Amino acid sequence: MVRQSSRDRTRRIPIVRSFCVLGVVWLCWHFMGRADRTMHHEPVSPSTDAPAAYSEPAGRLGKLQTYVVRPGDTFQGILAGFGVGNGEAIGFYRNLASLGLSAIFPGDSMVVAVGSDERLNGFSLLNRLQCWYHLHRDSMALTIEKQPIPTVRYRCVVKGTLSTCLSQDMFEYGVGDALVGKLADIFAWDINFFMDPRKGDRFEVVFEKFYREGRFVGYGDILAARYVNKGVAIHAIAFDDDEGDIAYYDLKGKSVQKQFLKAPLKYRRVSSGFSYRRKHPILGIVRPHLGIDYAAPVGTPVYAAADGEVRFAGRNGGYGRFVRIAHGGAYQTCYGHLHRIRRGIGRGTRVKQGELIGTVGSSGLSTGPHLDYRMKRHGQFVNPLTIKLPSKEGIPERDRDRFAGTRNEYLLILSKRFPEDGYYVLDMETMPAADTAMTRISIISEKHRDYPAGT
């Protein structure tokens, strides 16, 4: 008997191990393959996690896959990822366009239903949070639907004390700059939010927020507001007229929207005030300065302080580029040292309050960029910062009782409903879409055609 060397035994052991490993792999493949073949013979159940908004029709068509549109995506490119040819995708798009789909946008959601054969059976597209577009295809027809999305309106309240600036303080409570801008516009006749606010001022606002599909889509109207500046409380109560247009009134029913803006621009500082004796910085002589100099960078927009008619626009001696606007028979406003006068602004031009008339400059006798803003009443210069400005019409007599009810409701909310500073939700209301009916179109497929003709 020949004795086996240790080298031979060492050489054969890896061979035995290899056969063992191959055997284990074959057994795993055999049983997993059986399980996989069994799964392919079972029907695919629709996902039960799909939101109700797109459960019809996509939810009943097979396995759901969600895709969120990204910048640069195209409709055809997205569907190509689900095995849809370019010509077929174009046909789908044309038919959806017949229901109003103009384009897809980043952030739109597409829920695609894929059958057990990995073929696209349909999809639901949420477009700009405004409508669901559903598409379902089978061998006989293509069905497309448009389903408008209702809007949910929340009435909210924010209350706080000014510590830094209004924009920052309201942001701390979760309120965006868009609402701060609305508030500044409402109080523009009484408060200049670039100069007047002081630490310790109070702000209280009732406003609307809109949501669709649980996502914020924008702010609505400010319904009521109170701002306490230097101990003086200013109120604004929203009230709609017979045509549904909203205007704002104080507690006595007088309009808070006076005929003139307190300042016709967003400025850095008042560089020179209204005075009958001021030493001119260039001429070196003492003479009246019957206006307000607002220092601001070159190019800062300058707006008409009120509705009116342009009486002069052009160069005017030491004022440089200059615009004068007449507001009815009693008032005029003047804008001097402009860098540019807006094209189209000339003698006889009608302008609206807040309409752009030019930009800040340093033309004429000027030591730096600023706006020389002046106001006349009955031909005499007056101080724009101290004059008591006239208001627009107040609440009509016939609406006095209705306004009193609205005012008292919001005063109760502002004063007693929420005693602590913070952000609160008053209530919510589901507002149906303008077109609440679902539109459905079925297109019979032509014989020997894989996709319907475009409409």
C-alpha positions in Angstrom: 0.0 0.0 0.0 1.4 3.3 -1.1 1.1 6.0 1.4 -0.4 9.3 0.1 1.8 12.3 0.5 0.6 15.4 2.4 1.1 17.5 -0.7 -1.5 15.3 -2.6 -4.0 15.6 0.2 -3.5 19.4 0.3 -4.1 19.6 -3.5 -7.4 17.6 -3.4 -9.0 19.5 -0.4 -9.8 22.7 -2.4 -11.4 20.5 -5.1 -13.8 18.9 -2.6 -14.6 22.4 -1.2 -15.4 23.7 -4.6 -17.9 20.9 -5.2 -19.6 21.7 -1.9 -19.9 25.4 -2.7 -21.3 24.6 -6.2 -23.9 22.3 -4.6 -25.1 25.0 -2.1 -25.4 27.6 -4.9 -27.4 25.1 -7.1 -29.8 24.4 -4.2 -30.4 28.1 -3.5 -31.0 28.8 -7.2 -33.4 25.9 -7.5 -35.6 27.0 -4.6 -35.4 30.7 -5.3 -36.2 30.1 -8.9 -39.3 28.1 -7.9 -40.4 31.0 -5.7 -39.8 33.5 -8.4 -41.7 31.4 -11.0 -44.6 31.1 -8.5 -44.6 34.8 -8.0 -44.8 35.6 -11.7 -47.9 33.4 -12.0 -49.7 35.3 -9.2 -51.8 38.3 -10.0 -50.2 41.7 -9.0 -52.3 43.5 -6.4 -52.8 47.2 -6.7 -50.9 49.3 -4.1 -53.0 50.1 -1.1 -50.8 53.1 -0.2 -51.7 55.3 -3.1 -53.4 58.6 -2.1 -57.1 58.8 -2.9 -56.5 61.7 -5.3 -54.8 59.4 -7.9 -56.2 56.0 -6.9 -58.5 56.4 -9.9 -57.6 55.4 -12.5 -54.0 54.7 -11.9 -54.5 52.8 -8.7 -56.6 50.0 -10.3 -54.2 49.4 -13.1 -51.2 47.7 -11.5 -48.1 48.5 -9.5 -47.6 52.2 -8.9 -44.4 54.1 -9.3 -44.1 57.8 -8.5 -41.9 60.3 -10.4 -41.3 64.0 -9.5 -40.6 66.2 -12.4 -37.1 67.8 -12.3 -35.7 70.8 -14.2 -34.9 69.8 -17.7 -37.3 66.9 -17.9 -39.7 66.5 -20.8 -42.9 64.6 -21.0 -41.6 62.2 -23.6 -38.3 61.7 -21.7 -40.2 60.7 -18.5 -42.4 58.2 -20.3 -39.4 56.8 -22.1 -38.2 55.6 -18.7 -41.3 53.5 -18.5 -40.9 51.9 -21.9 -43.2 54.3 -23.9 -42.0 55.2 -27.4 -41.6 58.8 -28.5 -44.5 58.7 -31.0 -46.8 57.2 -28.4 -45.8 59.7 -25.8 -46.5 62.6 -28.2 -50.0 61.1 -28.8 -50.6 61.0 -25.1 -49.5 64.6 -24.7 -51.7 65.9 -27.5 -54.7 64.3 -26.1 -54.0 65.7 -22.6 -53.5 69.1 -24.1 -57.0 69.0 -25.4 -58.1 69.1 -21.8 -55.9 72.0 -21.0 -52.5 70.6 -20.1 -50.1 73.3 -21.4 -46.8 72.0 -20.0 -45.2 70.1 -17.1 -43.2 71.9 -14.5 -40.5 71.0 -11.9 -42.2 69.7 -8.8 -45.2 68.2 -10.7 -45.9 64.6 -9.6 -46.6 61.7 -11.9 -47.9 58.4 -10.6 -47.4 55.7 -13.2 -49.3 52.3 -13.2 -47.2 49.4 -14.6 -48.8 46.1 -15.3 -47.4 42.6 -14.6 -46.0 42.6 -18.1 -44.0 45.8 -17.2 -46.2 47.7 -19.8 -47.5 51.1 -18.8 -51.2 50.9 -18.3 -51.8 54.6 -17.3 -50.7 57.4 -15.1 -51.9 60.4 -13.1 -50.2 63.7 -13.4 -50.5 66.5 -10.7 -49.9 69.7 -12.7 -49.0 72.9 -10.8 -51.1 71.8 -7.8 -54.2 72.8 -9.9 -55.4 69.7 -11.6 -55.0 66.0 -11.8 -54.7 64.6 -15.3 -55.5 60.9 -15.5 -54.7 58.6 -18.5 -55.8 55.0 -18.9 -55.2 52.9 -22.0 -56.1 49.4 -23.0 -56.4 47.5 -26.3 -59.7 49.2 -27.2 -59.5 52.8 -26.0 -57.6 55.6 -24.4 -59.4 57.4 -21.6 -58.2 60.8 -20.3 -59.6 62.8 -17.4 -59.1 66.2 -15.9 -59.9 66.6 -12.2 -59.6 70.1 -10.7 -58.2 70.3 -7.2 -60.1 72.1 -4.4 -58.3 74.7 -2.4 -58.3 74.7 1.4 -58.3 78.2 3.0 -57.0 78.7 6.5 -57.7 81.8 8.5 -54.6 82.5 10.6 -53.5 85.0 13.2 -50.0 86.2 14.0 -49.2 88.4 17.0 -45.9 89.7 18.3 -43.7 92.5 19.6 -41.1 94.2 17.3 -37.6 93.4 18.4 -35.5 93.7 15.2 -37.5 94.4 12.1 -41.0 93.4 11.0 -39.9 91.0 8.3 -37.5 89.1 10.6 -39.9 89.1 13.6 -42.8 87.7 11.5 -40.5 85.2 9.9 -39.7 83.9 13.4 -43.4 83.0 13.6 -43.4 81.2 10.2 -44.8 84.1 8.1 -43.2 85.0 4.8 -42.2 88.3 3.3 -45.1 88.2 0.9 -47.5 88.9 3.7 -45.2 91.5 5.2 -45.3 93.3 1.9 -49.1 93.2 1.9 -49.2 94.7 5.4 -46.8 97.5 4.4 -49.0 98.3 1.4 -52.1 98.6 3.6 -50.5 100.9 6.1 -48.4 102.8 3.6 -50.4 106.0 4.2 -49.7 106.1 7.9 -46.5 104.2 8.5 -43.3 104.2 6.6 -41.9 100.8 7.4 -38.3 101.9 6.6 -38.3 104.7 9.1 -41.2 104.7 11.6 -41.1 101.2 13.3 -39.5 101.2 16.8 -38.5 98.3 19.1 -41.5 97.4 21.2 -44.1 98.2 18.5 -46.9 95.7 18.4 -48.3 93.9 15.3 -51.4 91.7 15.1 -52.6 90.3 11.8 -55.5 88.1 10.7 -54.8 86.7 7.2 -55.5 83.8 4.7 -53.3 80.9 3.7 -54.1 78.6 0.8 -53.2 74.9 0.4 -53.8 72.3 -2.3 -53.1 68.6 -1.8 -51.6 69.6 1.6 -49.0 71.9 0.1 -48.9 75.7 0.7 -49.7 77.7 -2.5 -49.8 81.3 -1.3 -51.2 83.9 0.9 -54.7 85.4 0.4 -56.0 88.7 1.8 -55.2 90.3 5.1 -58.5 90.4 6.8 -57.7 92.6 9.8 -54.6 94.2 11.2 -53.5 96.4 14.1 -50.1 98.0 14.4 -49.1 100.0 17.4 -46.3 102.5 16.6 -44.9 104.8 19.3 -48.0 104.0 21.4 -50.5 104.9 18.7 -52.7 102.0 17.4 -53.6 102.0 13.7 -56.3 99.5 12.6 -57.2 98.1 9.1 -60.4 96.1 8.7 -61.0 94.4 5.3 -64.5 94.9 3.9 -65.8 93.9 0.5 -68.1 96.1 -1.5 -71.1 95.1 -3.7 -68.8 93.9 -6.4 -66.7 91.8 -4.1 -63.6 94.1 -4.1 -61.8 94.5 -0.8 -60.8 97.8 0.7 -59.5 98.6 4.2 -61.1 100.9 6.8 -60.3 102.1 10.3 -62.6 101.5 13.3 -64.8 104.4 12.4 -65.3 103.2 8.8 -63.0 105.7 7.2 -60.7 104.4 4.4 -57.1 103.8 5.5 -56.1 104.3 1.9 -55.5 108.0 1.7 -54.9 109.9 -1.5 -51.1 110.1 -1.0 -48.3 107.7 -0.1 -46.3 108.8 2.9 -43.1 108.3 0.8 -42.9 107.8 -3.0 -39.8 105.5 -2.7 -37.9 103.1 -0.5 -35.2 105.2 0.9 -32.2 104.9 3.2 -32.6 108.1 5.2 -33.9 111.6 5.2 -30.9 113.7 4.3 -32.6 117.0 4.5 -35.9 118.0 6.0 -38.5 120.7 5.3 -37.2 124.1 6.4 -37.6 127.8 5.7 -33.9 128.4 6.5 -31.3 126.0 5.3 -27.8 126.6 4.1 -27.6 125.3 0.5 -24.7 122.6 0.4 -23.5 123.9 -3.0 -24.5 127.6 -3.2 -23.5 128.2 0.4 -26.4 130.6 1.0 -29.3 130.3 3.4 -32.6 129.8 1.7 -35.8 127.8 2.2 -35.9 124.1 1.4 -39.5 123.4 1.1 -39.4 119.6 0.5 -37.9 116.4 1.9 -34.6 114.9 0.6 -34.7 111.1 0.6 -31.2 109.7 0.2 -31.2 106.5 -1.8 -28.9 104.7 -4.4 -28.9 105.8 -8.0 -31.6 103.8 -9.9 -34.0 103.4 -6.9 -37.5 103.4 -8.3 -39.6 106.6 -7.7 -43.4 106.2 -7.7 -46.3 108.6 -8.1 -47.6 109.5 -4.6 -51.2 109.6 -5.8 -53.4 109.4 -8.9 -53.0 112.5 -11.1 -51.9 114.1 -14.4 -48.3 115.0 -15.3 -47.9 118.7 -15.8 -44.1 118.8 -16.4 -41.4 116.2 -17.1 -37.9 117.3 -18.2 -35.0 119.4 -17.0 -35.8 122.2 -14.6 -32.7 124.2 -13.6 -31.2 123.2 -10.3 -33.8 120.4 -9.8 -32.2 118.6 -12.8 -34.5 116.0 -14.2 -37.9 116.9 -12.7 -41.5 115.7 -12.7 -44.5 117.6 -11.4 -47.9 115.9 -11.0 -51.3 117.6 -10.3 -53.8 115.7 -8.1 -57.2 117.3 -8.6 -57.5 121.0 -8.0 -55.8 121.3 -4.6 -52.6 119.2 -4.6 -49.4 118.9 -6.6 -46.3 116.7 -6.0 -42.8 117.3 -7.3 -39.9 114.9 -7.9 -36.4 116.4 -8.4 -32.8 115.3 -9.2 -34.0 112.2 -11.0 -31.5 110.0 -12.9 -34.0 109.0 -15.5 -37.7 109.8 -16.2 -39.6 106.8 -17.3 -40.3 106.6 -21.0 -43.8 107.6 -21.7 -44.0 110.1 -18.8 -44.7 113.5 -20.3 -47.0 116.5 -20.0 -50.7 115.2 -20.0 -49.8 111.6 -19.0 -52.3 110.2 -16.5 -50.6 108.2 -13.7 -51.9 105.9 -10.9 -50.8 105.9 -7.3 -47.7 103.7 -7.0 -46.9 103.9 -10.8 -43.2 104.2 -11.7 -42.3 107.6 -12.9 -38.5 107.6 -12.7 -35.4 106.7 -10.7 -33.3 108.4 -8.1 -30.3 110.3 -9.4 -28.1 113.3 -8.8 -28.9 115.6 -11.7 -29.0 119.4 -11.3 -27.5 121.1 -8.2 -26.9 118.0 -6.0 -24.1 116.7 -3.8 -25.2 113.1 -4.1 -28.0 110.7 -5.2 -31.3 111.6 -3.6 -34.9 112.5 -4.3 -36.1 116.0 -3.6 -39.8 115.4 -2.9 -42.2 118.3 -2.6 -45.9 118.8 -2.1 -48.2 121.8 -2.7 -51.7 122.5 -1.4 -53.6 125.3 -3.0 -50.4 126.6 -4.5 -48.4 126.7 -1.2 -45.6 124.3 -0.3 -46.4 122.1 2.7 -44.4 119.5 4.7 -45.3 116.1 3.3 -44.4 114.4 6.6 -46.6 116.4 8.8 -49.6 117.4 6.7 -52.9 115.7 7.5 -53.8 113.9 4.3 -57.4 113.5 3.1 -58.9 110.0 3.0 -60.8 108.2 0.3 -64.5 107.6 0.8 -65.6 105.7 3.9 -68.2 102.9 4.4 -71.5 103.8 2.6 -74.4 104.4 5.0 -76.2 101.3 3.7 -73.3 99.0 4.8 -72.6 100.5 8.2 -74.3 97.7 10.1 -72.6 95.0 8.1 -69.3 96.6 8.6 -69.9 97.0 12.4 -70.4 93.2 12.6 -67.2 92.5 10.7 -65.2 95.0 12.7 -66.4 93.6 16.1 -65.6 90.0 15.0 -62.0 90.9 14.2 -61.5 93.1 17.2 -62.6 90.2 19.4 -60.1 88.0 17.6 -57.2 90.5 17.9 -57.9 91.4 21.5 -59.1 88.4 23.3 -59.1 85.2 21.2 -55.3 84.6 21.6 -53.8 86.5 24.5 -50.2 85.2 23.9 -47.9 86.2 21.1 -47.5 83.5 18.4 -49.0 82.0 15.3 -52.5 80.5 15.4 -55.0 78.9 13.0 -58.6 80.2 13.4 -60.4 77.8 11.1 -60.4 76.2 7.7 -62.7 76.0 4.7 -62.6 73.8 1.6 -63.2 75.9 -1.4 -64.2 74.0 -4.5 -62.3 74.6 -7.7 -63.7 77.0 -10.2 -64.5 74.0 -12.5 -65.5 71.3 -10.1 -66.7 68.8 -12.8 -64.3 66.1 -13.9 -63.9 66.0 -17.7 -63.6 62.6 -19.3 -62.8 61.7 -22.9 -62.6 58.2 -24.3 -60.8 57.8 -27.7 -61.4 54.5 -29.6 -58.1 53.1 -30.9 -57.9 52.5 -34.6 -57.3 48.9 -35.8 -53.6 48.0 -36.1 -52.6 51.1 -34.2 -50.8 51.1 -30.9 -51.7 54.6 -29.8 -54.5 57.1 -30.6 -54.2 59.9 -33.1 -53.5 63.3 -31.6 -56.4 65.6 -31.3 
